[in-house]
Amino acid sequence: MLVEENNKIIEVRGIKKPDWLRVKLPTGKEYAEVRKIVSEHKLHTICESGNCPNMGECWGAGTATFMILGNICTRSCGFCAVATGKPLPVDLDEPRRVAESVKLMKIKHCVITSVDRDELKDGGSIIWAATINAIRKESPNTTLETLIPDFQGKWENLQRIIDVAPEIVSHNLETVARLTKQVRIQAKYERSLEVLARLSNAGIKSKSGIMLGLGETEEEIIEALKDLRKSEVKILTLGQYLQPTPKHLPVKEFIRPEQFAKLKEIALQLGFRYVESGPLVRSSYHAEKHLF
């Protein structure tokens, strides 16, 4: 059953998702073509690994968010569907394969993300830089957004991303300060804010995202938005958290679309240049619109 309280839908065990969270299964010729390319080139996408509800829409439009450095993460965040464990060795040929696929798919705006590779001294930043450079070589007119980890606060690794200067660099805060230890376990709220501040101070267009429905209050959300603005973040995504498996954190609230609309207005008033806010919004949703 669903219980309504303060404009929110509160989760009770055994409930089904509200109507506004239903999406169609991915179909169509364009979707099939993208899936074929991803499979043939042995690529990982966060679309699949993260169980993204927008995969049908994005792949149907001939776009995808590539996930580099494998599909096994060294972190065990309570919200994330990506597998946790000991990653395979770094694939030095991956930058070339990703770049060839971007060219083959004729992608105009490419989004790249990765698992956390905390076991590596460089945190995977060398492969990050090589992938960006390879895409630019093969597809010089393609713009780039990178959704990066925090590199454990090892700033020489972050500097490699800054040096290759993607058009947008995103790092997600994911949740409010109070819930960070529970939701992101190995991450730190202040460290993420410093990542974003360093990007902004280097002249990079910075972006971040927050999931709602984990038990945060509106006041805590607004405080997090203010913290992001202090780090000069210009682009924001707000979306509904959806529990990927029974082993992950449960959904505490299903936030109504009108509440997302309200938070969008608050964020714009705080000075964000572009805000995507809605139940099905994810980090790379409508990413091509964030170039301004």
N, C-alpha and C positions, 0 to 999 in steps of 0.2 A: 504494500500500500504506500501511498504518498501522503505526507503531512505537510500542509502549507503553514509557514510561520514567517512573519516579517518579510514578505515578498520573495521568499525562498522556498524551494521544495526540499524538505529534510528527508534524508534517506532512512528507510527502515529495511531490515533484512528481507530479501526476497522480492524487492520491488523491481519493476521494469523501468527503463529510461523514459523520461517524458517525451512527448511527440516531437518537440523541437530538436531533439538529438538523433532523430532517425535519418539515416542517409541511404541512398540507393547503392546496391552492389556495383562495383566497377565493371563497365562493359564498353564495347565499341572498338572500332578499327584502330584508332589512335592509341587507345589504352593497350591493346594487344601488341602493337608495334613497339611501344616503349618497354613492355614486359619482356619481349623477345630480345631487345638490345641489352637490357640489364642482365638477362640470363646468359646470353652468348658471350658477353664481355666479363662475366664473373664479377659484377659490381654489387655493392651493398647500397641499399637506400634506406634512409630513416623512415620513408613512407611505409615500407614493409616491416622493418624491425621495430618501429614505434607504433605499429597498428594505427596509422593516421586515418581519421574518418574522412579526410578530403582526398585520399589517394585516387579515387575514381575521377574526381573533377580535375585534379592537377595532371594526372597521367593522360586523361582524355584530351587535355590541351597540349600534350606533347612535352610536358615538363616533369622534372623529378628533382628531389633533393638527394644528392649523392652522399653517402657516408663512407669516409676513408678510414684507413688504419685498422681494417677488419670489422668484425661484428661481435666481438667479445670485449666487454668493458671491464676495467680494473675496479670500478666503483659499483656500489650496490644501492643506488638510490631507491627509495621506497615507492616511487611513482613510475619508474621507467621500465618499459618492456624489453629493452635490449639485454641480452644475456650477460651475466657477470661470471668472471672466471679468469684463467690464465690465457692471455691472448696468444695468437700464433705469431711467429716472427714477422717483422715488417716486410711488406712486399714492395721492393724497390721499383718494380715495373708498374705499380698502381697509378702513379701520376700520368704516365703515357696512356694507359688504358682509359682512364677517366677523360682525359683530354680528347682522345679519339672519339669517344662516345658522345661527348658534348658537341663535337663537330658533326658527327653523323646525325644526331638528333636535331641539329640546327637550333640549338638553344640560344635565345637572345639574352636571358638573364639566368645565370647559373647559381644555385645554392649548394654550398658544400658544408657538411658537418662531420663530426668524427666521434668515436668513442673516446673515453679517457684512457690514456696510456701512461699511467703514473709510474710504471716499472721502467720506462725509458728515461735516460738522463735528459734528453731534449723534449720529452713529453709528446713526441710525434711532430714537433714543429718543423723539423727539416722536411718531412714528407708533405706537410701542409704547404710550405713555401714552394716546394718542387711542383706540387699539383697546380697551384695558382699560376706559376710561371709556364707550365706546360699548356694549360688552357689558353692563356694569353697568346702563346706562340701559335697554336692551332686555330684559335678563334679570336682574333684580335678585337673584333667588334662586340664580343660577348662581355656583358658586365657581370660582376661577381659579388655575391654575398657569402660571408663565411660565418658559421655558427660555431664558435670555438669554446673549448674548455678553459678552466682557469689556470692550467699549467702549474698548479700547486703554488702559485705566487712566485714562480721562478721567472723573473721579468726578462731575462735574456731570451727565453723561449717566446714570450709574448712579443718581444721586439722583432722576431723574425716575421711575424704576421704584419706588424706595423710597416716593416721595411718593404714588403711586396704590395702594400696599400690596396686591398680590395675596396671596391666602391662603398660597401657596407660591411661592418664587422659587428656581429651579434654575440652576446653572451647573456644567457638567461638567468635572472634572479630566481625564477621558478616559484618562490613563495615568500611569505612575510618573514620578518626577523624571528619571531617567536617559534615558528614551525620549521625553520631551516635545518636544525639538527636532526629532526625526525624525518623530514622529507628528503634531504640531500646528504645526510649522514657524514660523508667525508669532505663536504664543501663548507665554506664559511661565508656568511652574509656580507661581512665587511670586505672580505677578499674579492668577492664578485663585484662589489661597488668600486673597488680600487682598479680592477681590470678595466671596467667601463670608463672610469675617470682617466686612466692612462691612455686609452684609445682616443677619447675625446680631446685630451690635451695634445695629442700628436696630430690632430687635424683629421682624424678618421671619423666618418659618420657612424655613430654608435647606436645600437638597437638592443632592446631587452624584452623579455616576456615573463608573465606571471600566470600561473594556473590558479583558478578559483574553485572552491568547493571542498577544500581540505580542512575546513574549520576556522578559517581566518574571519576576522570581523571587517566591516567596511572601514572602520577607523584605521585598522592595521594596513589595509590595502592602500589607503590614501597616504599613510606615512611612508610606505614603500615607494609609492610614486614620487613623493617629495625627495626621498633619498636618491632615486634614479635621476631626477632633475639636477640634484646637486652634483652628480657625476656627468652632467651635460648630455645625458641620453636624449636623442631626438625622436626615436621611433619606438613605439610600444605595441606589444600584442598582449591581449587578455583573453583567455579561453577557459573552458570548463575542463577540469580534471576528470578523466574517465579511468576507472580501475582496469588495468590490462588483464590481470589474472587474480584469482582469489588470494594469492600469496602477497599481493601488493597492498598498499594503503587503501582503505575503503573510501568511497565517496561519502563525505559528510553532508553535502548540500548540492542540489541541482539549482544553479543560479538562473533566474528567469532572464529572457532576452532584454526586457526593459531595464533590468538592473545593469546589464552590460552596457546598454545605451547610456545610462546615467553615469557610469564610471568613465565612459569615453568622453563625455562632456567635461567631467572633472579633470581628466588627464589633459585635454586640450587647453583648459583654463590654466593649468599648471605650466604650460609652455611646450608640451610635446608637439612636434611638427606633424607627425602622422600617427594615427592610432587605429589599430584593428581590434575590435572588441566584440565578442560574440561567443555563444556556446561551442561552436565548432572551429573557432580560430585556433591555429597552431603557429609555431614560430615562423614558418616559411610561407604561410598562407598569403596569397596575393603579393608575394615578395617583390615582384617586378614593379609594383605601384609605389614602392618605398624609395625609389630613386627620385630625388627632387633637387 
